[in-house]
Amino acid sequence: MIDTNTRERILALIHKEVVPAIGCTEPMAVALCTAKAVEKLGCRPEKIEALLSANILKNAMGVGIPGTGMTGLPIAIALGALIGKSDYQLEVLRDLTPEALEAGKRFVAEDRIGIQLKKGISEKLYIEIIVTAGEKQATAVIAGSHTHFVHVAPGRLDDATLAQVLPKTSGASAAGDDIALNLKLVYDYATTAPLDEIRFILETRDYNMKAAREALKGNYGHNLGKSIDRPLAKGILGDSIYSRIIARTAAACDARMGGAMIPVMSNSGSGNQGICATNPVCVYAEMNENTEEELIRALTLSHLTAIYIKQSLGKLSALCGCVVASTGSSVGIVYLMGGDFARCCAAVKNMVANLTGMICDGAKPSCSLKLTSGVSTAILSALLAMEGKCVTSQEGIVDDDIDRSIHNLTAIGADAMCITDEMVLNIMTSKGC
C-alpha cells in the first residue's frame, strides 16, 4: 500500500508534468522567456537577442507557430515580445490576433531579432533572452524544463551569475524535490489511487482527442491522420482498432506541428508526448468498451510511465520522445487488455528491444510519422505481452530487471547519442534551405 505522503508527491509530479500547451513546446518556451524578459524591461523592446542550447534550436527550426502560417523562431520571439503573457505559461501566445500577427511580421522584417547558439554550457534545455530599449536591458533565462526560470533581472547575464544558476538545473532535468519513480511504484499508484484523486487525467482525453478531431477539419502538416482515414488506407489497413489508434494519434500531431491554434495536454514538456501517451489509450478503451475507471487508471499509468522514463532521459535528448510516450501507451493498453504488472513489464521490454535509437531530428510536420511508428510498436508490444511473449535478457540491451532495462534505454538516449545529436544539428543547419 502506498503511503499518503508518497501518493501526494506522485500526484504533484503528474500535475507538474501534464499541462496544456499551444504549439510546439520549444518555440513556445522561447516565446515565454521573451515575454518574461519584456515584462522585466517594462516597455516594448527595440532589439531581442536569443541565446539557445542546440536542442532548443533543433526543435524550433522547422515547426509551425500556431495561428501564424509561419515556421521557426523569429515570429515566435516577436509575438512573445508583443503580445505574450508569461502567466499563460506554454499557452503564452493565447491572445494572438490578426493585428498582432501583422505587427510581429513587421518586427521580424525590421531585423530586430538575433538568434545564436549558446556556447560553453552542457544544459540541453537552455533559453537566454536579452531585450534592449535605448539604454535599458533585461534578461530572462529558462533552463532544465520548459517553464523553469532560473534568472530574471535587469541588464545582461554575466558569466559569474550564469555559473551560479546553471548547477541548479544541470543533469537530466530540473527535478528538484520530485519523487524518484520506479515502474512498480508507477503501476501501484495508477491502479490503487483513489479514483477522485486521479479523475483529472481525463482532461488529457478532452484536449488531445479534440485536437485529433479538429485536425480533420483542415489541412495540417502532411495530413497523415486524414490519409489513414481515407478509402485507400482503409483498403490496406482496414477499419480496425489499430488503424483508428494510429489515425487519431497522427491527426493530433499533424495539427500541432502544422501550426494549428489548438491546445493539447503535454507530458514532460512535449505536446507530442502528451498526444502519444493519451490518444492510443483513449481509442482502445472506447473500441474495447472499457469502463471509465479503467480508462482513468490506464491514462494515469501511461502518463506516469512516460514521466518516469523522462526522469533519467532528460527533457530534451537525441532520442525521439515518441519512444518514451509510446512505451507509456503500450503499458496503458496492456492494462486495458486485462494485463497485470508482469505483462506491463513485458510490454516495456518489447518496446526497449525495438525502438531504442530512434533519433530526434527536431520538431516538424513529419513527427506524425514517428508517432505512428512508436504507436504501432506499442500495440505489437502489448499484444506480445498479453500472449506471454517477452524479449529476454539474452537479447540486446534488455535486462531481467525492468528498471535497469529502462535505464539502459535512457543511458543510450541521454549519453551515448550525444555525438548523434551534434551531427543532426550540423546537418540541419548546413542545408541549403
N, C-alpha and C positions, 0 to 999 in steps of 0.2 A: 504494500500500500504506500502511495506517495504521500509524504507529509505535507501539511498546509503551506509551509514556507517554500518548499520546492515547487509546489503547484503554482504559487503566486509568482515565483520568479520565471517559470516557464511561460505563464500567461503574459507577463510583462514583456518577455522576449518576443512572443508572437505579435503582440500589439506594436512593438517597435519595428519589426521587420516586415510586416504585412500592412502596407499603407497605400492609399490611392496615388496615382501618378498620371499626368497627361504627357504623352510623348515619351521618347527615349530618355532614360534617366540621366545619361551622361550630359547631353546638351542642356537638359533641364536643371541639372546641378550647377552647370556653369552659369546659366541664366539666374539661378537662385543666388549664387555667390555675387554676381554682378549687382543684383537688386540690393543685397545687403550692403555692399560697398557704397552704392549710390545713396542709400539711406544714411549711412555714416557721413558721407560727403555733405549731404543736406541740400544739394542743388543738382541740376542737370549737368552731367559731365561733358567736357569738350573732347577728351581723349580717354580711351579704355585700353589697358594692356592686360592680356590674359597669358599667364604662365602656367602650363599644364603638364601633367605627367603623360608619358607615352600612351598609357592605356586609356586615359580620358580622350586624348587626341584620336586614337584609333577608333573608339566607339562613337565619336561625334562627327566624323568627317562626312559620312555618306548617308546619314539618316534624315528623314523628313522631319521638319519642325511643324508641329500641329497648327493648322489654320493659316499657314503661310504659302503653301505650294512651293516652298523652298527647302533646300537641304543645307546642312552644315552649321558651323558655329557662329559666323558673323551675324546672321539675323537673330539667332537665339540671344546673343550677347546684347545686341541693340535693343531688342524688345525687353530683355531683363532690366536694362537701364531706364527705359522709357515708361514701361507700364508694369514691370514686375513688382510683386509684393512678397517679401521674404516670409511673412506669416503664412502664405499659402503653401510653403514647402515645395514639394515636387509638382504642385499644380500652380507654380509661380506665374505662368502666363495665362491664367484663367480669365483675366479681364481683356483679352485681346479683342480689338475692334478693327474694321477696315481702315479707319483713320489712323489708328496706332500702327498698323502694318505699313501703310504708306510712309509714315514718319520713320519707322525702322529701316525701310529700304533706303530712304534719303540718308540716314545716319551711316549706313554701310557704304553707300556710294560716295560719301564725302571723305572716305578713307580715315575715319576716326578710330578704327579698331586695329590693334596689333595682336597677333597670336603667335606664341613661341613655345617651344619645348622647355620645360623647367629642368635645368641640369643640376647634377650634384645631389639628387635625392633618390632614395630607394623606395619610398612610398608609391604604390601603384595608383592610388586614388588621391590625386593632389590637384587642387584648383586654387590659383592665386590671381585675384583681380585687383588691379590698381586703377583708380579713376582719378581724373585730373580736371579741374576747372580753375583757370587762372593760376594763382599761386597755391591753391588748396589741393590736397591729395588725401585719399583714403584707401585703405587696403582691407580686403576680406580674404580669408583662406579657409577652404574646406579640405579636410584630409581624413582618410580612414574609412568614412562612409559618406553617402551622397548628401546628407544634410548636417554633417557634423562640423560646425565651425570651431576652429581652433584659434583663430585670430581675427579680430575686427577692431581697427584702430585708425586714427588719422595718420597721414604720412605713409611712407613706404616701409616695407618689412626688411629689416637688416638681417645679416647672417646670424648674429648672436641670438636674436629673438626667434628666428627660424629653428635654430638648434634647440631652443627651449621647448617649442611647441611640437615639433615632429616626433620626439621619442614617445610622447603620449599616445601616438596613433600608429606607430610602426608595427610591423608584423602583419598577420593575416587580416586583422580587422580592428576597428576601434571598439573592441568588445567591452572594455571597462569591467563592470561588475556582472556582466551577463553570465548566466549559469552555463557551465560546461555540460554539453549533452553527450549521450551515447544512444545507440539505436534502441536498446531495451527501455531506457527511460522515455524516449520519444514514443515508443509503442504503448507503454503502460499509461502514459499521460493521455494520449489520444483515445485510448479505449476505455479508460475508467474515470476521466474527469467529469464532474457534474455537467450535465448537458447544457444547462442555462449558462454555465461559465464559458462554454466554447461555441454557443449558438451564433455568435457574431461572425464566425468564419463563413457563414452563408453569404456575407457581403461579397466575398470573392466570386461566388457564383453570379450574384446580381451584376457586378461590374464586368466580369470577363466574358460571361456568356452573352451579355448585352453587346459588348464590343464585337463579338463574332456575328451577331445578327445585324448590327449596324454596318459592318463591313460589306455585307451582301448588297447593300443599297447603293454602293458606289464602286469605283474602280481604284483600288489602292495597291501599291506595290506591284507584284507580279500576278495578283489575283489568283493565288494558288488555292485558297479556300473555295472561291467560286468555281474554279476549274474542276475541283474534285466533286463538286455538286452537279456538274453538267452531265448530259447523257453519255458522252464519250467515256468519261472517267467511270461512270456507274456501270457501263458495259464491261469495263476492265476490273474494277474493284467491287462492284455490286453496291447495293444499298444496305450496308451492314453496320453493326456497332463499330467495327474497325474503321470503315470509310467515314462515318459520321464523326468519330473522335478526331481523326486527322484533319477533316474539313473544318470543324469548329475551332480547332487549335490554330490551324494555318490562317483562317479568316481573321481572327482577332489580331494575330501578328501582322498580317498584311496591312490592316488599318493602322495599327500603331506605328509600324516602320514607314508607312506611306504618308504620315503626317496628318492623320485624321484627328479632329478635335474631340477625341473620345477618351475619357479616363479609364484606366484599368487598375486593378489591385495588384501591386507589385510584391515581390518576395526578395528580401535581401538586397534591395536596391535595384532590382531589374523587373520591368514590366513583362518582358518575355518569359522570365522565370515564373512570375506570378500566373501568367496565362497557361504555361506548360504544366504547372502544378495544380491548376484548377480545372480547365475545360475537359481533359480526358476523364477525370474522375466524375464530373457532373454528367457528361454524356453517358458514360457507362451506367451510372446509378439510375438515370432516367430510363434507359432502354432495358435495364435489368430489373426495373421496378423495385429498387431498394427503398427502404424506409427513410424518412427524413433524418432520424437519428443515425442510421448507418452512413448517410451522406455527410452529415456533420463530422462524424468521427473519421471518416476516410479523408475528408478535406484537411482536417487538423493533422492527421498522420502524414499526408502528402506535403503540406507546407512546412511542418516542423522537421520532417526528414531533410528537406532542402535547406532549411536554416542550419541544421546540424552539419551537413556536409560543407556548407559555406564557412562555418566557423574555422575550419582548418585550411580551406582553399583560399579564402580571402574574397573581398567584394569583387575585385577585378583580377583576371588571370588570363593566361594563354589558352586555358581550357574553356570551351564553349559552355555557357550557362545552361544550355538545354540538357547537358549530361546530368547536371545536378537536379534540375527540376523534373525531368522525365523519370529519374530514379524515384523521386518522391511520388509522382503519379503512378508509377508501377506498384509501389507499396500500397498506395491507396486503393488501387484496383484489386490487388490481391485480397485486401480486407473486404471489399465489396463482394468478391467471389466466395467469401467464407473462409479465407485462409487465416492461419494463426501466425504467431511470431516467427516460427521456424520457416514457414513459407515466405514470409516477408523478407527474411534474411536471404533465402534462396533467390528471390527476385533481384535483390540488390547485387548479389554476387554475379548473377547473369548479366546485369547491366554493366558492372565494372569490367567484366570479361569482354564486352562488345564495344562500348562507346569510348573507353579511355583513349585519349589522344586527339579527339575531335577539336580542331583549333578554333579559336575565336579570331576572325579577321574583321572585327568591327561590327557595329550596329548598322543595318542596312535592310532594304526590302527583301533580299534573298534569305534573311534569317528564318523566314517561314519554312524554307526548305529544310533547314537544320532542325527546326522544331518538329517537323513531320518525321524526320529520321529518328529523333530521340523518342517521340511518342510511339512510333512503330515498334521500336525496340522495347519500350516499356510494356506494350501489350504482349509481345512474344515472351518477354522475361516473366511476366505474370502467369501466362499460360503454362510455361515450362514449370514454374514453381508449383503451381496447383497440380501438375502431373507428378510431382515429387522429383523433378529433374533440376539439378543444380550444378553449375561449373565447380569443379573441385580445386583444392589447394595444389594439385599436381599440374594445374594449368595456369600459365601466365602469372599475373600479379595477384590473383585471388588467394586469400588466406583462409584457414579454417575459422579464425576469429573474425566476425563480421565487422567490428570496428577497425581492426587492422586492415581489412580489405578496403574499407572506405578511406583510411588514411594513406594507403598505398596509392589510391587514385588521386587524392588531393596533393600528395607529395610530388607526383609527376606533374600535375597541373600548376602547382604553385612554384616549384623549384626547378625541376628538370626541363620544363618547357620555356624557361626564360629566354634562351637564345632563339627559340622559335618565335617568341613574341617580338624580339628585336628585328628579326628577319621579316616578319609580317608587316611591321610598321614601316620598315625601309622600302619594301615593295610597294606599299600603299602610297607612300609619299613620293615615290620616284616615277609613278606612272604619268604618261603624257596628259591624262585628263585632269 
